[in-house]
Amino acid sequence: MNNLDKVKDFAEKFDKFRNHLREECTKPSVSSTNSDAHKENKNKFDNFMEKEIGGAKYDPKVSHNDLFTRCWEKVVFANKNSDQASKEIESMKKHKIFPNFDNVGIRLDVDEWEFDKSQWDEFSRYWKDEIGKESKWLDEAKKNKNFTSKKAEILKNIGTKSWGLMTKDENIFPQFGENEKLKFSSNSVKMTGYKKLIKKFYEIRNEDHPMKYFVGNSYLEFDPEKISTKEFWDIQKKFQKLLGPLASLHLLMEIGFPCLKPDKVITRLFCDMGFLDPLLNIQKGRSGENWTLETIKKHYTETPVIKLAIETGMEITKYMDSKYGNKIRELDLFIVKYGQEKSESIGIVRNLNSHLKDGNSISDVIEHIDDEKILESLYKPYV
């Protein structure tokens, strides 16, 4: 079966795959089908899907702060458990730790958000070695009499706000105190991302709308559904400079652009369905060797993998029916949720992909989507 035939076959079966996922990933192990607990989980799942897919629309007049918030949320989500990231985002919003860019007259000293990742990594490495711990070193380091002097010695380029967040300093951010308990991960990669976003949104704060910077002067009349490949990648590059390749694609998908986010889960499942097989005939960089399924899954952030995954997603949407009105976002979410760990807040209590018996894959599920008995036999007993 060639790639187009695989795409059409999956698109034709997508309705049944979607129903299978909804029914099985929400089923508690101790409950029967359509028990009260199962029904409650399906309701959570449906509400999540309707909100996420229905909200994925291009808004040329999105406010500076709304777009800024959606950007920094992607920084939080990167390489983090979905439930943990959601709780952290909720806390960060509640405690209003970042500037509000809808206030045009904002007096913001961007130098307060200066941050140098290499310097922080050197600083943290010193204290990890000094204390003898790879994790939970900060509290002990802060008690050391040399903590402040080491800051002055190593951290030449760190702003007050960045320092306050990274060290959970209650004098700078009282929200870290016992009464408020701000949740914030002190991660140098993420702090670098926050710094970039704050500087860029401060730079464009006087534009009528931030989309003018990202899309261009025609942003008000712009229609993402009619975008050319070149236009798409030109816009994506601007977001990528701030968020990285995958997070920028995730954001673009959520704000109505016709793309999916080819993260580790989607890449792995697309590989298992054979959608990325065309790469097997192409040399990987300058290695002298062709891509393999193993290297595709391992190096899923490389451009050839990302582009083929996105183009495949776009091709699937040409032939599939949509329940929610935004085909690409719907496709992305239902593929991702097939391989997602438990997320009880949205009703997912079972990672279907990890429950497949050894030797089986999502391609077997698609092949036998019409036969409930065979489908059931593909999975390990659920207890």
PyMOL commands that set and color helices and strands:
alter all, ss='L'
color gray80, all
select helices_A, chain A and resi 3-25+36-54+64-77+82-94+110-113+117-131+138-143+147-154+160-166+174-176+188-203+211-215+224-226+229-243+245-254+264-272+277-281+293-298+303-317+327-338+344-346+353-355+362-367+372-378
alter helices_A, ss='H'
color red, helices_A
deselect
rebuild
show_as cartoon
